Amino acid sequence: QVQLVESGGGLVQPGGSLRLSCAASRSIFRSYAMGWYRQAPGKQRELVASITSGGTTNYADSVKGRFTISRDNAKNTVYLQMNSLIPEDTAVYYCNAALGNVAFWGQGTQVTVSS
């Protein structure tokens, strides 16, 4: 079992920045592909960004150029740097760890972009 704990969410004005963190409970973190998903009210959960164990990244078109995913295997932590936030980024953001058919989820952290 891998436990994931997200932090860093909050209320930010449009154009602002936030950095989300996701700490994993086990050192096998380095073998897992990590991802950030989000779910807005009334919408399906969607992939925001992912990073493989080798460091290859992938982004949803809606966040390209604004968000950056990174990982620190020594700290068992994955980050999501979010810049130039817009109201449409408002959602609960979830951390995901996946290896083959096994996947784990964090509890989610709320991000609200509003003036």
C-alpha positions as CSV (number, residue, x, y, z in Angstrom):
1,Q,0.0,0.0,0.0
2,V,1.2,3.5,-0.9
3,Q,-0.2,6.5,0.9
4,L,-0.2,9.8,-0.9
5,V,-0.6,13.1,0.9
6,E,-1.3,16.3,-1.1
7,S,-0.7,19.8,0.2
8,G,-0.4,23.3,-1.2
9,G,-3.9,24.0,-2.3
10,G,-5.8,27.2,-1.5
11,L,-7.5,30.3,-2.8
12,V,-5.5,32.4,-5.3
13,Q,-6.4,35.3,-7.6
14,P,-6.4,34.9,-11.4
15,G,-2.9,35.2,-12.7
16,G,-1.4,33.9,-9.4
17,S,0.6,30.8,-8.7
18,L,0.5,27.8,-6.4
19,R,2.7,24.8,-5.9
20,L,1.1,21.5,-5.0
21,S,3.1,18.7,-3.3
22,C,2.4,15.0,-3.0
23,A,4.4,13.0,-0.5
24,A,4.4,9.2,-0.9
25,S,4.8,6.9,2.1
26,R,7.2,4.4,0.6
27,S,10.6,4.5,-1.0
28,I,9.4,2.5,-4.0
29,F,8.0,5.8,-5.2
30,R,10.8,6.0,-7.6
31,S,9.4,3.1,-9.6
32,Y,6.0,4.6,-10.1
33,A,4.6,6.9,-12.7
34,M,3.1,9.9,-10.9
35,G,0.3,12.1,-12.0
36,W,-1.9,15.0,-11.1
37,Y,-5.6,14.9,-11.9
38,R,-8.4,17.3,-11.2
39,Q,-12.1,17.3,-10.8
40,A,-14.3,20.3,-11.0
41,P,-17.9,20.2,-9.7
42,G,-20.2,18.4,-12.2
43,K,-17.3,17.3,-14.4
44,Q,-15.3,14.1,-14.8
45,R,-11.8,13.7,-13.3
46,E,-9.2,14.6,-15.9
47,L,-5.5,14.2,-16.2
48,V,-3.6,17.4,-15.7
49,A,0.0,16.3,-15.9
50,S,2.1,13.1,-15.5
51,I,5.7,12.1,-15.1
52,T,7.2,8.7,-15.6
53,S,9.8,7.1,-13.4
54,G,12.3,8.2,-16.0
55,G,11.2,11.8,-15.9
56,T,9.2,12.0,-19.1
57,T,6.4,14.5,-18.7
58,N,3.0,14.9,-20.3
59,Y,0.5,17.7,-20.0
60,A,-3.2,18.4,-20.8
61,D,-3.4,21.0,-23.6
62,S,-5.3,23.3,-21.2
63,V,-2.3,23.7,-18.9
64,K,0.7,23.5,-21.3
65,G,3.0,26.4,-20.8
66,R,1.5,27.2,-17.4
67,F,2.0,24.1,-15.2
68,T,5.1,22.1,-14.5
69,I,5.3,18.7,-13.0
70,S,8.5,17.4,-11.3
71,R,9.6,14.7,-8.9
72,D,12.2,14.4,-6.2
73,N,12.8,10.7,-5.7
74,A,15.0,11.3,-2.7
75,K,12.1,12.9,-1.0
76,N,9.4,10.6,-2.4
77,T,7.6,13.7,-3.5
78,V,6.0,15.0,-6.7
79,Y,5.2,18.6,-7.4
80,L,2.9,20.6,-9.6
81,Q,3.9,24.2,-10.1
82,M,0.9,26.1,-11.4
83,N,1.4,29.6,-12.9
84,S,-0.9,32.0,-14.6
85,L,-3.9,30.4,-12.9
86,I,-7.4,31.1,-14.4
87,P,-10.8,30.5,-12.9
88,E,-11.2,27.4,-15.0
89,D,-8.4,25.7,-13.0
90,T,-10.6,25.6,-10.0
91,A,-11.0,22.0,-8.9
92,V,-10.0,19.4,-6.4
93,Y,-6.5,18.2,-7.4
94,Y,-5.6,14.6,-6.8
95,C,-2.2,12.9,-6.8
96,N,-1.9,9.5,-8.4
97,A,0.8,6.8,-8.4
98,A,0.6,4.0,-10.9
99,L,2.7,0.9,-11.7
100,G,1.2,-1.6,-14.1
101,N,-2.4,-2.4,-13.0
102,V,-1.8,-0.9,-9.6
103,A,-2.8,2.7,-8.8
104,F,-3.1,4.7,-5.6
105,W,-4.8,8.1,-5.0
106,G,-4.4,10.9,-2.5
107,Q,-7.3,12.5,-0.7
108,G,-7.3,15.6,-2.9
109,T,-6.6,19.3,-2.3
110,Q,-8.9,22.1,-3.2
111,V,-7.6,24.8,-5.6
112,T,-9.8,27.9,-6.1
113,V,-9.0,30.6,-8.5
114,S,-11.2,33.6,-7.9
115,S,-10.9,37.4,-7.4
